[in-house]
Amino acid sequence: MVTLAMVFALAGIAACAVVIVRFAWVTTQPDEWLLRVRNGKVVDAGIGISIWRRPGDVIARFSSTIQRVRFSVEALSVEHLTVVVDGFVLWSVASDVERAFRAFSKLGIANLDRPPPALKSKAHLLTSSQHRAFQALLAAELRAHVSSLSLEELLTAQRKLVGGLEDRLQSLSETLGIVIERTEIVQVQPADTNLLKDLSASSREGVREQAANARLEVEARLRQRQAEECKRTAMEEADVRLAKVEGVRQVALREQDAEAERQLAAEVAAMRLLNARREREEVELSLALDRSRRTAEADRDAALARQAAEEQKSPAVRDYELSKFVAEQTARAMATWRIREGRWIHLGDDTPVGAAAKMILGMRELFDRHGKA
C-alpha cells in the first residue's frame, strides 16, 4: 500500500510539473509577436521567440503579418461636391518594441493567448468592432484630405490624393505604433451619376477637341514637312543646275584658256617665224649689201683699172676705140630700127659722111668731158 501511494504521489507531482511547465514555457510561431508584460511594462518582446513566464506576467501574442483595411468613403471636394473614394490600406505592427506595445494597448489588438470570441481568424489583429473603428479613423483622415482638393484633381490626379493621404496617415501611424505599408485608391467618382455623365461628356468633348487639334497639328506638320521637302528638293535641284552651269562655265573657261594658250603659242610661233624671216632677210640683205659692196668695189676697181689703162693709152688708140665703139653702137641702134625705106636728108653743105664724122667727134667730146669729170 505504501508503495502504491508513493506511485500516485509521484504521478501527481509529475502531472503538476507538466502543468507548470506548460503554463510557464511560452512559445510563438515565426509569424507571431510575443510580449511579456510585468507591472505594465514590457519585459521581453519579439517575433517567433520563446520565454519562461513567471507568476504575475501577462503574455500578449498576436500576428505579425500585414493587415488590410478597405474603405469606401463619401467626402466633399473643395467645390462641396460629394465624391465616393474606394481604396485600401496595408499596415502592420511596427518592429520597434515600444511601438509594438503601443499598438497592442491602443488599437485593442486581439491577444491570441486569450482569443476573444469575436476574432474570426488568428491571422487577424483586430476584431470586427476594432476593424470598423480603424476604418473610421482612416475615413476621417481621408475626408479631411479630400476637402482640400478639387474635383478635377480627385478624378485625374490620384497620385496627389494618395501622396497627401499617406502624409496624413504618417502621424496617425506614429501615434498608434503601426507602419502604413501601402495606400491605394481604387476608384474616385462623383456621388451624383448625372454629374459623372456630364463630366464624361465634357471629357469626351475635350478628348474629341484634343484629337481634332492633334489631327490639325499633324496635318500642319505634314504640310510643313512637305513644304520643307519641296523646298529642300528645289534647293537640291537648284544646286544641281548651278553645279551643271558652273561645270559648263569651267569647261568653257578651260576651253578659252586652251584657245588662248593655242593662240599665244601660234603668235609666239609666228613671232619666232617672223623673227627668223627677219633675221634671214637681214642676213640676205647683209649678204646682198656685201655682194653689192664687193661688186661696187670690183666695178670701181675695174673702172679705175680701165681708167688707168685708158690713161695709159695714146690719144690715137683712144680715138680709134671710141670711133669703133660709136660705130658699133650706132649700127646696133640702127639695127633695131624698122625702116623699110630710107632717105638721106641733110641740112647744110655737109655730106652724109661728113655729118657722121661730126657726130662721132661730138660724141668723143662728150665722153672726154665725162672722163674728166
Secondary structure as UniProt FT lines:
FT   HELIX           2..24
FT   STRAND          25..27
FT   TURN            30..31
FT   STRAND          32..38
FT   TURN            39..40
FT   STRAND          41..47
FT   STRAND          50..52
FT   TURN            55..56
FT   STRAND          58..63
FT   STRAND          67..76
FT   TURN            78..79
FT   STRAND          82..93
FT   HELIX           97..107
FT   TURN            112..113
FT   TURN            117..118
FT   TURN            122..123
FT   HELIX           128..146
FT   TURN            147..148
FT   HELIX           151..156
FT   HELIX           158..176
FT   STRAND          178..190
FT   HELIX           193..312
FT   HELIX           315..335
FT   HELIX           352..372
//
